[in-house]
Amino acid sequence: MPRISSARPLPDDSLEAALARDGAGPVAGVDEVGRGPLAGPVVAAAVVFGALPPPPGIADSKRLTAAARVRLDREIRAVAAVGVGLADVAEIDTLNILRASHLAMRRAIGALPFAPGHALIDGNLIPGGLTCAATAVIGGDARAVSIAAASIVAKVARDAIMADLDRLFPGYGWAENAGYPTAAHRDALGRLGITPHHRRSFAPIHKMLYEE
């Protein structure tokens, strides 16, 4: 079992079960990862659990160790339908991070092997242009097991992308910091400069470009 705090209960399937009782059809939990980093894409995932139960220990990805996330990602994919979508740096800079996050969510839902009847969206906003009914769930990754599972899948997928980019652009520590503005990342920006994978619309990068 992953080591997580016992102060908060784990998410359950009560929201999904209520929708299923109302005839909603397959219910997808949807979450995104990567709004805050200075570099890399924003990644979303959609997860639909079916007849097989979710693996035990699913929680908000931020409460889990990296090893637990990788293990749970594998176990989730073994029993659930999964879709992953992303919005790249150019789309983030063009649309803004909120709209890019919603674009990634739409792509994740579209990447499922079938169309869900309802989507549970983490947060307080529903992306426009969805092809199914949806409900925004504030703090959803702590409440709905499908949303928490989506947060794990999205986090593991994005971490893998950033590890690949770290090999292409060494020195920024992306395999460790995932593009977030850590002191080491900011120091590397000063020494090595801006890469094509940095978000030019984000204030620290924009300021560097302006000063140049």
N, C-alpha and C positions, 0 to 999 in steps of 0.2 A: 504494500500500500504506500502511496506517496505520503510524505511527511508534510502535513498542513496544519494550520492553527485549528484548534478545536473550539475557538471562541465563537465562530459562526457556523451554522449548519451548512451542509453541502446542498447544492441545488438539487431539485427533484423534478419529476415529470408531471406535476399537477397542472401546470398551464397547458402542456401538450395534451394531457388526458382530457381536460375540459373541452378543448377544441375538438378533439376526436369524438367525444360524446355528442357534440353538436353537429357532427357530420362534416367537419371542415376538410377531411381528406388528409393526406400526408402533411405533417407539420415540420417545417424546417426552422431550426435555430440558426441565426445569422449574427456574426460578429466580425469586427475588423481589428487589425493590429498595425501600428506604425503611423499614427497621426503625428507623434511628437518628434521623431528623428529629423536630423538635418540632411540625411542621405537615404537613398533607396526608395522602393515603392511602398505604397500602402496595400496591404493584403487582407482580403476577407475570405471567410469560409462559410458554407452552409452545410448543416448536418441534419439528416432525417433518420431517426431510429425507427425500426420496424418491429417485427415480431420478436427479435432477439433483444434481451435487455442491455442497457448501456453497461460498459465495464465499470466496476466499482472504483471510487476514488476520484471521479471527475469533479473538477472545481475550476473556478476562474484561473486562467493560465498564470496570472501574476502570483498566485498563492503556491505554485508548484515549482519544484526544481526543474532544471533543464532535462535531467535524465528521466524524471517522472513524465514530463510533457512528451518526450520522444516515445516512451513506452505506451502512454495512453493514446497518442496519435495512431500508433500501429494497431492498438486494440479497438479504437473507435472505427477505423477504416475496415476492420474485419467484420463488423456487425452492422454498420450504418452506411447509408448513401451519403457521399461527400462531394461537394463542389468547391473549388477554390478559384478566386478571381483576384486580379490586382489592377491597380492604376499606377502607371509609371511616373517618373519624375517630371517628364514633360507635361503629362496630364495634370499632375498636382499643381505645377506652376501656372498652367493655363486656367484651370477650373477653380482653384483653391482647394485646401485640404479636405474640407467638409464634403464638397461636391465630388471630389475624387474618391473619398471613402464610400460614398453612396454608389458611385460607378462600380467600384470594386465589389460591393455587395450585390448589385444587380448581376454582375458577371459571375459571381459565385453561385447565385441561385440558378442562373442559366447554365452553369456547368454541371448541375445535378443530372443524373441519368433519367430523371422524369420530372415533370412539373409539380411542385408542391401545391397543396390546396390552400395553405396558409403559411405565412412567415412570421416568426417572432424575431423582431429586430432589437438588438441591444441599443439602448439609448432612448432619447425622447423624440426622435424624428424618424419618419418613414421615408426612405428614398423614393423619389418620383419614378414613374415608369415601370413599376413592378407589374408582372403579369398575374399576380395572385393577391388575395387579401393579405393584410399584414397588421400586426400590432406592435407598437413600440413598447419596450419593457425597460424602464429605468433600473439600472443595476441588474440587468438580465443575466449576466454571467454568474451572478451569485444566487439567482432564483430558478432559472430554467436549465435543465441538464443539457438540452440540445444547444442552447446558446453557449454554455460553458464548454461543451465539446467543440463548438465552432471556434471559440477563442483559443483552444489548445491547437487545433489543426492549423489555424491561421498563423499562430505564433511559431510553430515548428516550420511551416512553409517559409515564412519570412526570414527566420534565422538561417535557414539553409541558403536562401538567396544572398543574404548579407555575407555569409561565410564564403560563397563563391566570389562575390565582389571583392572581398578582402584579399583573395589570392590574386586577383587582377590588379588591385590598387592597394598594395601593402603599405603599412605604416599608419593607417587611420584607426586600426584596432576594431574594424567592423565585425569580426568574428566574435569579439567579446562585448562590444557596446551596441551592436546592431544599428549603428548610425545615430544613436542618441547623443546629445551634446555633452558628453563627459569632458572632464578637464583634458584627458589624453587626446580626445578627438579634436577639441579646440586647439590644443597645442600643435597637433599634426597639420591642421588647416593653416596655421601660421607658418609652418616650416615647408609644407609640401604644396600648398595651394588648393584650389578648388578643382574637383573632378567633374566629369559629365554626370555623375550620379548624385551630386549635391543639389538640394532644392533651392534654386535661386530666388524664389519668392519668400523664403524664410529669412527673418530679420538678420541673424548673424551672417549668412551668406550674402544677402543683399547688401549689407553694410560693407563687407569686404569688396564686393564688386564696385560699389559706389566710390570707395576710397581709392581703388585702383584707377 
